[in-house]
Amino acid sequence: MAIYTTEELVRSFQKVARIRKGNKNFANDAGYWDGGRCEWGGSHNLKEDCETIANSFNKINSLKEIKEELQKCTSKSEYDIKKSNYIRKCDEILSGLQMKTGSASSMFWICIIWNHKDTNKTVESKVKVAREELQKLKTNLEKEDYKWVQEIKELNLEINKINQRMEENKRKAMKETDPVKKAALIQAIEEDGIILQQKYKKRKELGSKLIFNPDKYVSDLVEAMKKAIKRSRNKNKTPGSGGGNNNPTDPNASDSDDESSDDEDNNGNNGGERKKKDKSNFFQKNKQLILIGGIASLVIFYLYSQKNEPQRQEENYYNF
């Protein structure tokens, strides 16, 4: 996974935040997206927040090496120290990897802007997945002790010995001219092959306990945060105005705005049916008025045709 830097995140978020600049609905953003501070009452600016995000993401990424690092341990004391450090790191990430409901911070304790309910709803699902995987990793880590490392090392030694023995018997079998002895060597190779498969299976089971790949979780979080900024442009009320459901500090805020926005996004599925229904209701309610209008049009057309009838006859007379 590419390491996220503060500068990369700042550029990325500034680019999508253009839709909010100058929009009265986001007046409290103030200079947040251009290096200044917002007017939500916090003390963060975008660069500081992106530095916090980058450090947090890179800390998550460091957990990718947890299995390899623990397997390098040569003593129980060394293992216990590394294990404690990884558990502490998991706790720190889990603590920050959630959408806060306070009045001054959001995920990783960054600006309240990221805790606006639209942002919260968009990012929260990705946060939840990452937290679940991290919690699983922490739980597995707490269960394992140095015996786990010893078992893997012993299995590796046994696997190497079996491989060497099979290679040696292979060389002997290729040179052997006695059919009975050659058959015995081939049988020994096949028996070792079965044992080797069992050892590989056991090592795979032991090694799969502390595997953690953060690439997808981190990239999904970045994309979700960018998407959250884009989604906010469709909102009609000023965030934090204290009215309706747009109070970003209200943990009980309704998701009705988001639902209506989702409905608009799905116009391809529901829009046609809605338009047909509205059209049908219009004709039903105005049926009598439409009928009167049609009759009036026919009368006007008839009178107009009668008025011009003599003129057409006279023209026919002279033309004849």
CYANA upper distance limits for C-alpha pairs under 8 A (distance plus 0.5 A):
  1 MET  CA     61 ASN  CA      8.19
  1 MET  CA    215 ASP  CA      6.04
  3 ILE  CA     58 ASN  CA      6.92
  4 TYR  CA      8 GLU  CA      7.24
  4 TYR  CA      9 LEU  CA      7.67
  4 TYR  CA     54 ALA  CA      5.97
  4 TYR  CA     57 PHE  CA      7.65
  4 TYR  CA     58 ASN  CA      7.37
  5 THR  CA      9 LEU  CA      6.93
  5 THR  CA     51 GLU  CA      7.86
  5 THR  CA     54 ALA  CA      6.10
  6 THR  CA     10 VAL  CA      6.66
  6 THR  CA     47 LYS  CA      7.39
  6 THR  CA     50 CYS  CA      5.67
  6 THR  CA     51 GLU  CA      5.24
  6 THR  CA     53 ILE  CA      8.32
  6 THR  CA     54 ALA  CA      6.27
  7 GLU  CA     11 ARG  CA      6.73
  7 GLU  CA     47 LYS  CA      8.31
  7 GLU  CA     50 CYS  CA      8.29
  8 GLU  CA     12 SER  CA      6.65
  9 LEU  CA     13 PHE  CA      6.60
  9 LEU  CA     50 CYS  CA      6.39
  9 LEU  CA     54 ALA  CA      8.09
 10 VAL  CA     14 GLN  CA      6.44
 10 VAL  CA     46 LEU  CA      7.32
 10 VAL  CA     47 LYS  CA      6.68
 10 VAL  CA     50 CYS  CA      6.63
 11 ARG  CA     15 LYS  CA      6.64
 12 SER  CA     16 VAL  CA      7.35
 12 SER  CA    226 LYS  CA      8.32
 13 PHE  CA     17 ALA  CA      6.50
 13 PHE  CA     33 TRP  CA      8.42
 13 PHE  CA    226 LYS  CA      6.85
 14 GLN  CA     18 ARG  CA      7.14
 14 GLN  CA     33 TRP  CA      6.32
 14 GLN  CA     34 ASP  CA      7.96
 16 VAL  CA    226 LYS  CA      7.02
 16 VAL  CA    229 ILE  CA      7.22
 16 VAL  CA    230 LYS  CA      7.10
 17 ALA  CA     21 LYS  CA      7.38
 17 ALA  CA     33 TRP  CA      7.38
 17 ALA  CA    229 ILE  CA      6.76
 17 ALA  CA    230 LYS  CA      7.90
 19 ILE  CA     23 ASN  CA      8.12
 19 ILE  CA    230 LYS  CA      7.80
 19 ILE  CA    233 ARG  CA      7.06
 20 ARG  CA     26 PHE  CA      6.71
 20 ARG  CA    229 ILE  CA      8.47
 20 ARG  CA    233 ARG  CA      7.07
 21 LYS  CA     26 PHE  CA      7.97
 22 GLY  CA     26 PHE  CA      8.24
 22 GLY  CA     27 ALA  CA      7.78
 23 ASN  CA     27 ALA  CA      7.02
 24 LYS  CA    238 THR  CA      7.74
 25 ASN  CA    235 LYS  CA      8.30
 25 ASN  CA    236 ASN  CA      7.48
 25 ASN  CA    237 LYS  CA      6.62
 25 ASN  CA    238 THR  CA      4.61
 25 ASN  CA    239 PRO  CA      7.04
 26 PHE  CA     30 ALA  CA      8.38
 26 PHE  CA    238 THR  CA      6.70
 26 PHE  CA    239 PRO  CA      7.05
 27 ALA  CA    238 THR  CA      8.37
 28 ASN  CA     38 CYS  CA      6.63
 28 ASN  CA     39 GLU  CA      5.41
 28 ASN  CA     40 TRP  CA      6.57
 29 ASP  CA     33 TRP  CA      7.99
 29 ASP  CA     37 ARG  CA      8.35
 29 ASP  CA     38 CYS  CA      5.27
 29 ASP  CA     39 GLU  CA      6.67
 29 ASP  CA     40 TRP  CA      7.86
 29 ASP  CA    113 ILE  CA      7.91
 30 ALA  CA     36 GLY  CA      8.06
 30 ALA  CA     37 ARG  CA      7.30
 30 ALA  CA     38 CYS  CA      5.41
 30 ALA  CA     39 GLU  CA      6.55
 31 GLY  CA     35 GLY  CA      6.85
 31 GLY  CA     36 GLY  CA      4.86
 31 GLY  CA     37 ARG  CA      5.91
 31 GLY  CA     38 CYS  CA      6.26
 32 TYR  CA     36 GLY  CA      5.34
 32 TYR  CA     37 ARG  CA      5.11
 32 TYR  CA     38 CYS  CA      5.23
 32 TYR  CA     45 ASN  CA      5.96
 32 TYR  CA     46 LEU  CA      6.27
 33 TRP  CA     45 ASN  CA      8.28
 33 TRP  CA     46 LEU  CA      6.55
 34 ASP  CA     46 LEU  CA      8.23
 35 GLY  CA     45 ASN  CA      6.85
 35 GLY  CA     46 LEU  CA      6.73
 35 GLY  CA     47 LYS  CA      7.16
 36 GLY  CA     45 ASN  CA      6.38
 36 GLY  CA     46 LEU  CA      8.12
 37 ARG  CA     43 SER  CA      7.42
 37 ARG  CA     44 HIS  CA      6.70
 37 ARG  CA     45 ASN  CA      5.26
 37 ARG  CA     46 LEU  CA      8.17
 38 CYS  CA     42 GLY  CA      7.81
 38 CYS  CA     43 SER  CA      8.40
 38 CYS  CA     44 HIS  CA      7.94
 38 CYS  CA     45 ASN  CA      7.35
 40 TRP  CA    104 ALA  CA      8.15
 40 TRP  CA    112 ILE  CA      7.50
 40 TRP  CA    113 ILE  CA      8.19
 41 GLY  CA    104 ALA  CA      7.35
 42 GLY  CA    104 ALA  CA      5.77
 42 GLY  CA    105 SER  CA      7.92
 42 GLY  CA    111 CYS  CA      7.13
 42 GLY  CA    112 ILE  CA      7.70
 43 SER  CA    111 CYS  CA      8.34
 44 HIS  CA     48 GLU  CA      6.86
 44 HIS  CA     49 ASP  CA      7.03
 44 HIS  CA    110 ILE  CA      7.38
 44 HIS  CA    111 CYS  CA      6.18
 45 ASN  CA     49 ASP  CA      6.72
 45 ASN  CA    111 CYS  CA      7.85
 46 LEU  CA     50 CYS  CA      6.51
 47 LYS  CA     51 GLU  CA      6.68
 48 GLU  CA     52 THR  CA      6.89
 49 ASP  CA     53 ILE  CA      6.65
 49 ASP  CA    110 ILE  CA      5.86
 49 ASP  CA    111 CYS  CA      7.41
 50 CYS  CA     54 ALA  CA      6.44
 51 GLU  CA     55 ASN  CA      6.66
 52 THR  CA     56 SER  CA      6.65
 52 THR  CA    108 PHE  CA      7.53
 52 THR  CA    110 ILE  CA      7.93
 53 ILE  CA     57 PHE  CA      6.56
 53 ILE  CA    108 PHE  CA      7.29
 54 ALA  CA     58 ASN  CA      6.58
 55 ASN  CA     59 LYS  CA      6.57
 56 SER  CA     60 ILE  CA      6.82
 56 SER  CA     93 ILE  CA      7.53
 56 SER  CA    108 PHE  CA      7.89
 57 PHE  CA     61 ASN  CA      6.73
 57 PHE  CA    218 VAL  CA      6.95
 58 ASN  CA     62 SER  CA      6.75
 59 LYS  CA     63 LEU  CA      7.57
 59 LYS  CA     89 LYS  CA      8.27
 59 LYS  CA     93 ILE  CA      8.20
 60 ILE  CA     64 LYS  CA      8.18
 60 ILE  CA     93 ILE  CA      7.53
 60 ILE  CA    214 PRO  CA      7.13
 61 ASN  CA    213 ASN  CA      8.36
 61 ASN  CA    214 PRO  CA      6.21
 61 ASN  CA    215 ASP  CA      7.83
 62 SER  CA     66 ILE  CA      8.04
 63 LEU  CA     86 TYR  CA      8.05
 63 LEU  CA    212 PHE  CA      7.32
 63 LEU  CA    214 PRO  CA      8.29
 64 LYS  CA    211 ILE  CA      7.66
 64 LYS  CA    212 PHE  CA      5.81
 64 LYS  CA    213 ASN  CA      6.09
 64 LYS  CA    214 PRO  CA      7.13
 65 GLU  CA     69 GLU  CA      6.54
 66 ILE  CA     70 LEU  CA      6.69
 66 ILE  CA     86 TYR  CA      8.03
 66 ILE  CA    210 LEU  CA      7.52
 66 ILE  CA    211 ILE  CA      8.16
 66 ILE  CA    212 PHE  CA      8.48
 67 LYS  CA     71 GLN  CA      6.69
 67 LYS  CA    207 GLY  CA      8.12
 67 LYS  CA    210 LEU  CA      6.12
 67 LYS  CA    211 ILE  CA      7.00
 68 GLU  CA     72 LYS  CA      7.01
 69 GLU  CA     73 CYS  CA      7.68
 70 LEU  CA     79 TYR  CA      6.76
 70 LEU  CA     82 LYS  CA      7.44
 70 LEU  CA     83 LYS  CA      7.94
 70 LEU  CA    149 VAL  CA      7.81
 71 GLN  CA    149 VAL  CA      6.05
 73 CYS  CA     78 GLU  CA      6.45
 73 CYS  CA     79 TYR  CA      6.04
 73 CYS  CA    149 VAL  CA      8.24
 74 THR  CA     78 GLU  CA      7.47
 74 THR  CA     79 TYR  CA      8.14
 75 SER  CA     79 TYR  CA      6.78
 75 SER  CA    146 TYR  CA      8.24
 76 LYS  CA     80 ASP  CA      6.58
 76 LYS  CA    146 TYR  CA      6.03
 77 SER  CA     81 ILE  CA      6.83
 78 GLU  CA     82 LYS  CA      6.90
 79 TYR  CA     83 LYS  CA      6.48
 79 TYR  CA    145 ASP  CA      8.36
 79 TYR  CA    146 TYR  CA      6.72
 80 ASP  CA     84 SER  CA      6.59
 80 ASP  CA    145 ASP  CA      8.18
 80 ASP  CA    146 TYR  CA      8.04
 81 ILE  CA     85 ASN  CA      6.82
 82 LYS  CA     86 TYR  CA      6.76
 83 LYS  CA     87 ILE  CA      6.72
 83 LYS  CA    141 LEU  CA      7.76
 83 LYS  CA    142 GLU  CA      8.49
 84 SER  CA     88 ARG  CA      6.64
 85 ASN  CA     89 LYS  CA      6.67
 86 TYR  CA     90 CYS  CA      6.65
 87 ILE  CA     91 ASP  CA      6.78
 87 ILE  CA    138 LYS  CA      6.66
 87 ILE  CA    141 LEU  CA      7.83
 87 ILE  CA    142 GLU  CA      7.99
 88 ARG  CA     92 GLU  CA      6.80
 89 LYS  CA     93 ILE  CA      6.76
 90 CYS  CA     94 LEU  CA      6.53
 90 CYS  CA    134 LEU  CA      7.30
 90 CYS  CA    135 GLN  CA      8.25
 90 CYS  CA    138 LYS  CA      6.90
 91 ASP  CA     95 SER  CA      6.54
 92 GLU  CA     96 GLY  CA      6.91
 93 ILE  CA     97 LEU  CA      6.24
 94 LEU  CA     98 GLN  CA      7.78
 94 LEU  CA    131 ARG  CA      6.66
 94 LEU  CA    134 LEU  CA      7.73
 94 LEU  CA    135 GLN  CA      8.13
 95 SER  CA    108 PHE  CA      8.44
 96 GLY  CA    107 MET  CA      6.30
 96 GLY  CA    108 PHE  CA      4.73
 96 GLY  CA    109 TRP  CA      7.24
 97 LEU  CA    107 MET  CA      6.24
 97 LEU  CA    108 PHE  CA      6.54
 97 LEU  CA    127 VAL  CA      6.85
 97 LEU  CA    131 ARG  CA      7.28
 98 GLN  CA    106 SER  CA      8.18
 98 GLN  CA    107 MET  CA      5.71
 98 GLN  CA    108 PHE  CA      7.89
 98 GLN  CA    124 GLU  CA      7.85
 98 GLN  CA    127 VAL  CA      6.72
 98 GLN  CA    128 LYS  CA      8.12
 98 GLN  CA    131 ARG  CA      8.46
 99 MET  CA    106 SER  CA      5.97
 99 MET  CA    107 MET  CA      5.33
 99 MET  CA    115 ASN  CA      7.10
 99 MET  CA    120 ASN  CA      6.87
 99 MET  CA    124 GLU  CA      7.01
 99 MET  CA    127 VAL  CA      8.36
100 LYS  CA    105 SER  CA      6.95
100 LYS  CA    106 SER  CA      5.11
100 LYS  CA    107 MET  CA      6.43
100 LYS  CA    109 TRP  CA      8.13
100 LYS  CA    115 ASN  CA      7.34
101 THR  CA    105 SER  CA      8.29
101 THR  CA    106 SER  CA      7.67
101 THR  CA    115 ASN  CA      7.85
101 THR  CA    249 THR  CA      6.92
101 THR  CA    250 ASP  CA      7.99
101 THR  CA    251 PRO  CA      6.45
102 GLY  CA    106 SER  CA      8.04
102 GLY  CA    249 THR  CA      7.10
103 SER  CA    112 ILE  CA      7.34
103 SER  CA    249 THR  CA      6.16
104 ALA  CA    111 CYS  CA      7.12
104 ALA  CA    112 ILE  CA      5.80
105 SER  CA    109 TRP  CA      5.28
105 SER  CA    110 ILE  CA      5.59
105 SER  CA    111 CYS  CA      5.46
105 SER  CA    112 ILE  CA      5.09
105 SER  CA    114 TRP  CA      8.47
105 SER  CA    115 ASN  CA      7.70
106 SER  CA    110 ILE  CA      5.59
106 SER  CA    111 CYS  CA      6.42
106 SER  CA    112 ILE  CA      5.91
106 SER  CA    113 ILE  CA      8.26
106 SER  CA    114 TRP  CA      6.38
106 SER  CA    115 ASN  CA      5.63
107 MET  CA    114 TRP  CA      7.95
107 MET  CA    115 ASN  CA      8.09
110 ILE  CA    114 TRP  CA      7.83
111 CYS  CA    115 ASN  CA      8.06
112 ILE  CA    116 HIS  CA      7.31
112 ILE  CA    248 PRO  CA      8.34
113 ILE  CA    248 PRO  CA      8.47
114 TRP  CA    119 THR  CA      6.23
114 TRP  CA    120 ASN  CA      7.43
114 TRP  CA    225 MET  CA      8.47
115 ASN  CA    119 THR  CA      6.45
115 ASN  CA    120 ASN  CA      5.78
115 ASN  CA    248 PRO  CA      6.88
115 ASN  CA    249 THR  CA      8.06
116 HIS  CA    120 ASN  CA      6.43
116 HIS  CA    239 PRO  CA      7.87
116 HIS  CA    246 ASN  CA      8.43
116 HIS  CA    247 ASN  CA      8.09
116 HIS  CA    248 PRO  CA      4.78
116 HIS  CA    249 THR  CA      7.74
117 LYS  CA    121 LYS  CA      6.51
117 LYS  CA    246 ASN  CA      7.65
117 LYS  CA    247 ASN  CA      8.17
117 LYS  CA    248 PRO  CA      5.92
117 LYS  CA    253 ALA  CA      7.78
118 ASP  CA    122 THR  CA      6.76
118 ASP  CA    228 ALA  CA      6.95
118 ASP  CA    231 ARG  CA      7.74
118 ASP  CA    232 SER  CA      6.87
118 ASP  CA    258 ASP  CA      7.54
119 THR  CA    123 VAL  CA      6.48
119 THR  CA    225 MET  CA      7.47
119 THR  CA    228 ALA  CA      5.19
119 THR  CA    229 ILE  CA      7.43
119 THR  CA    232 SER  CA      8.16
120 ASN  CA    124 GLU  CA      6.02
121 LYS  CA    125 SER  CA      7.66
122 THR  CA    126 LYS  CA      8.44
122 THR  CA    224 ALA  CA      6.69
122 THR  CA    225 MET  CA      7.93
122 THR  CA    227 LYS  CA      7.90
122 THR  CA    228 ALA  CA      6.16
123 VAL  CA    127 VAL  CA      6.77
123 VAL  CA    221 LEU  CA      7.17
123 VAL  CA    224 ALA  CA      5.76
123 VAL  CA    225 MET  CA      6.55
123 VAL  CA    228 ALA  CA      7.56
124 GLU  CA    128 LYS  CA      6.54
125 SER  CA    129 VAL  CA      7.04
126 LYS  CA    130 ALA  CA      6.89
126 LYS  CA    217 TYR  CA      7.69
126 LYS  CA    220 ASP  CA      7.14
126 LYS  CA    221 LEU  CA      6.41
126 LYS  CA    224 ALA  CA      7.80
127 VAL  CA    131 ARG  CA      6.57
127 VAL  CA    221 LEU  CA      7.48
128 LYS  CA    132 GLU  CA      6.68
129 VAL  CA    133 GLU  CA      6.91
129 VAL  CA    217 TYR  CA      8.05
130 ALA  CA    134 LEU  CA      6.67
130 ALA  CA    217 TYR  CA      6.17
131 ARG  CA    135 GLN  CA      6.47
132 GLU  CA    136 LYS  CA      6.70
133 GLU  CA    137 LEU  CA      6.75
133 GLU  CA    212 PHE  CA      8.43
134 LEU  CA    138 LYS  CA      6.66
135 GLN  CA    139 THR  CA      6.60
136 LYS  CA    140 ASN  CA      6.75
137 LEU  CA    141 LEU  CA      6.61
137 LEU  CA    209 LYS  CA      8.40
137 LEU  CA    210 LEU  CA      6.68
137 LEU  CA    211 ILE  CA      8.20
137 LEU  CA    212 PHE  CA      7.54
138 LYS  CA    142 GLU  CA      6.67
139 THR  CA    143 LYS  CA      6.98
140 ASN  CA    144 GLU  CA      7.02
140 ASN  CA    209 LYS  CA      6.91
140 ASN  CA    210 LEU  CA      7.16
141 LEU  CA    210 LEU  CA      7.20
144 GLU  CA    148 TRP  CA      6.78
145 ASP  CA    149 VAL  CA      8.11
146 TYR  CA    150 GLN  CA      6.94
147 LYS  CA    151 GLU  CA      6.59
148 TRP  CA    152 ILE  CA      6.92
148 TRP  CA    206 LEU  CA      7.75
149 VAL  CA    153 LYS  CA      6.74
150 GLN  CA    154 GLU  CA      6.60
151 GLU  CA    155 LEU  CA      6.61
152 ILE  CA    156 ASN  CA      6.68
152 ILE  CA    203 ARG  CA      6.71
152 ILE  CA    206 LEU  CA      7.49
152 ILE  CA    207 GLY  CA      8.13
153 LYS  CA    157 LEU  CA      6.84
154 GLU  CA    158 GLU  CA      6.73
155 LEU  CA    159 ILE  CA      6.53
155 LEU  CA    199 LYS  CA      7.07
155 LEU  CA    203 ARG  CA      7.06
156 ASN  CA    160 ASN  CA      6.69
156 ASN  CA    203 ARG  CA      8.44
157 LEU  CA    161 LYS  CA      6.80
158 GLU  CA    162 ILE  CA      6.71
158 GLU  CA    199 LYS  CA      8.38
159 ILE  CA    163 ASN  CA      6.65
159 ILE  CA    196 LEU  CA      6.90
159 ILE  CA    199 LYS  CA      7.19
159 ILE  CA    200 TYR  CA      8.08
160 ASN  CA    164 GLN  CA      6.69
161 LYS  CA    165 ARG  CA      6.64
162 ILE  CA    166 MET  CA      6.61
162 ILE  CA    192 ASP  CA      7.04
162 ILE  CA    196 LEU  CA      7.24
163 ASN  CA    167 GLU  CA      6.71
163 ASN  CA    196 LEU  CA      8.35
164 GLN  CA    168 GLU  CA      6.70
165 ARG  CA    169 ASN  CA      6.72
166 MET  CA    170 LYS  CA      6.57
166 MET  CA    188 ALA  CA      8.40
166 MET  CA    189 ILE  CA      5.89
166 MET  CA    192 ASP  CA      7.31
166 MET  CA    193 GLY  CA      8.38
167 GLU  CA    171 ARG  CA      6.86
168 GLU  CA    172 LYS  CA      6.85
169 ASN  CA    173 ALA  CA      6.50
169 ASN  CA    185 LEU  CA      6.39
169 ASN  CA    186 ILE  CA      8.04
169 ASN  CA    188 ALA  CA      8.15
169 ASN  CA    189 ILE  CA      7.14
170 LYS  CA    174 MET  CA      6.77
170 LYS  CA    185 LEU  CA      7.96
170 LYS  CA    186 ILE  CA      7.96
170 LYS  CA    189 ILE  CA      7.80
171 ARG  CA    175 LYS  CA      7.12
172 LYS  CA    176 GLU  CA      6.46
172 LYS  CA    182 LYS  CA      8.49
172 LYS  CA    185 LEU  CA      8.03
173 ALA  CA    182 LYS  CA      5.68
173 ALA  CA    185 LEU  CA      6.42
173 ALA  CA    186 ILE  CA      7.34
176 GLU  CA    181 LYS  CA      7.62
176 GLU  CA    182 LYS  CA      6.21
177 THR  CA    182 LYS  CA      7.53
178 ASP  CA    182 LYS  CA      6.55
179 PRO  CA    183 ALA  CA      6.53
180 VAL  CA    184 ALA  CA      6.85
181 LYS  CA    185 LEU  CA      6.86
182 LYS  CA    186 ILE  CA      6.82
183 ALA  CA    187 GLN  CA      6.67
184 ALA  CA    188 ALA  CA      6.73
185 LEU  CA    189 ILE  CA      6.80
186 ILE  CA    190 GLU  CA      6.84
187 GLN  CA    191 GLU  CA      6.74
188 ALA  CA    192 ASP  CA      6.67
189 ILE  CA    193 GLY  CA      6.64
190 GLU  CA    194 ILE  CA      7.04
191 GLU  CA    195 ILE  CA      7.03
192 ASP  CA    196 LEU  CA      6.48
193 GLY  CA    197 GLN  CA      6.80
194 ILE  CA    198 GLN  CA      7.09
195 ILE  CA    199 LYS  CA      6.87
196 LEU  CA    200 TYR  CA      6.71
197 GLN  CA    201 LYS  CA      6.69
198 GLN  CA    202 LYS  CA      6.73
199 LYS  CA    203 ARG  CA      6.68
200 TYR  CA    204 LYS  CA      6.61
201 LYS  CA    205 GLU  CA      6.84
202 LYS  CA    206 LEU  CA      6.89
203 ARG  CA    207 GLY  CA      6.46
204 LYS  CA    208 SER  CA      6.49
205 GLU  CA    209 LYS  CA      7.70
207 GLY  CA    211 ILE  CA      7.97
214 PRO  CA    218 VAL  CA      6.62
215 ASP  CA    219 SER  CA      6.73
216 LYS  CA    220 ASP  CA      6.37
217 TYR  CA    221 LEU  CA      6.74
218 VAL  CA    222 VAL  CA      6.94
219 SER  CA    223 GLU  CA      6.80
220 ASP  CA    224 ALA  CA      6.51
221 LEU  CA    225 MET  CA      6.69
222 VAL  CA    226 LYS  CA      6.90
223 GLU  CA    227 LYS  CA      6.59
224 ALA  CA    228 ALA  CA      6.55
225 MET  CA    229 ILE  CA      7.12
226 LYS  CA    230 LYS  CA      7.11
227 LYS  CA    231 ARG  CA      6.65
228 ALA  CA    232 SER  CA      6.90
229 ILE  CA    233 ARG  CA      7.88
234 ASN  CA    261 SER  CA      7.95
235 LYS  CA    257 ASP  CA      8.01
237 LYS  CA    241 SER  CA      8.21
237 LYS  CA    246 ASN  CA      7.19
238 THR  CA    246 ASN  CA      7.52
239 PRO  CA    246 ASN  CA      5.64
239 PRO  CA    247 ASN  CA      6.32
239 PRO  CA    248 PRO  CA      6.85
240 GLY  CA    246 ASN  CA      6.58
240 GLY  CA    247 ASN  CA      4.77
240 GLY  CA    248 PRO  CA      5.96
240 GLY  CA    249 THR  CA      7.82
241 SER  CA    246 ASN  CA      7.59
241 SER  CA    247 ASN  CA      6.76
242 GLY  CA    246 ASN  CA      7.69
242 GLY  CA    247 ASN  CA      5.80
243 GLY  CA    247 ASN  CA      7.22
245 ASN  CA    253 ALA  CA      5.69
245 ASN  CA    254 SER  CA      6.16
245 ASN  CA    255 ASP  CA      8.18
245 ASN  CA    256 SER  CA      8.45
245 ASN  CA    257 ASP  CA      8.21
246 ASN  CA    253 ALA  CA      7.66
247 ASN  CA    253 ALA  CA      7.56
248 PRO  CA    253 ALA  CA      8.41
255 ASP  CA    259 GLU  CA      6.70
256 SER  CA    260 SER  CA      6.64
257 ASP  CA    261 SER  CA      6.64
258 ASP  CA    262 ASP  CA      6.59
259 GLU  CA    263 ASP  CA      6.69
260 SER  CA    264 GLU  CA      6.80
261 SER  CA    265 ASP  CA      6.82
262 ASP  CA    266 ASN  CA      6.83
263 ASP  CA    267 ASN  CA      7.02
266 ASN  CA    270 ASN  CA      7.06
266 ASN  CA    271 GLY  CA      8.14
267 ASN  CA    271 GLY  CA      4.89
267 ASN  CA    272 GLY  CA      8.02
268 GLY  CA    272 GLY  CA      7.68
270 ASN  CA    274 ARG  CA      6.79
271 GLY  CA    275 LYS  CA      6.68
272 GLY  CA    276 LYS  CA      6.76
273 GLU  CA    277 LYS  CA      6.72
274 ARG  CA    278 ASP  CA      6.68
275 LYS  CA    279 LYS  CA      6.60
276 LYS  CA    280 SER  CA      6.68
277 LYS  CA    281 ASN  CA      6.73
278 ASP  CA    282 PHE  CA      6.74
279 LYS  CA    283 PHE  CA      7.05
280 SER  CA    284 GLN  CA      6.72
281 ASN  CA    285 LYS  CA      6.64
282 PHE  CA    286 ASN  CA      6.71
283 PHE  CA    287 LYS  CA      5.98
286 ASN  CA    290 ILE  CA      6.66
287 LYS  CA    291 LEU  CA      6.77
288 GLN  CA    292 ILE  CA      6.83
289 LEU  CA    293 GLY  CA      6.72
290 ILE  CA    294 GLY  CA      6.76
291 LEU  CA    295 ILE  CA      6.93
292 ILE  CA    296 ALA  CA      6.72
293 GLY  CA    297 SER  CA      6.78
294 GLY  CA    298 LEU  CA      6.98
295 ILE  CA    299 VAL  CA      6.89
296 ALA  CA    300 ILE  CA      6.76
297 SER  CA    301 PHE  CA      6.69
298 LEU  CA    302 TYR  CA      6.69
299 VAL  CA    303 LEU  CA      6.76
300 ILE  CA    304 TYR  CA      6.65
301 PHE  CA    305 SER  CA      6.77
302 TYR  CA    306 GLN  CA      6.86
303 LEU  CA    307 LYS  CA      6.79
304 TYR  CA    308 ASN  CA      7.15
305 SER  CA    309 GLU  CA      6.81
308 ASN  CA    312 ARG  CA      7.09
309 GLU  CA    313 GLN  CA      7.03
310 PRO  CA    314 GLU  CA      6.73
311 GLN  CA    315 GLU  CA      6.72
312 ARG  CA    316 ASN  CA      6.75
313 GLN  CA    317 TYR  CA      6.78
314 GLU  CA    318 TYR  CA      7.01
315 GLU  CA    319 ASN  CA      6.55
316 ASN  CA    320 PHE  CA      6.54
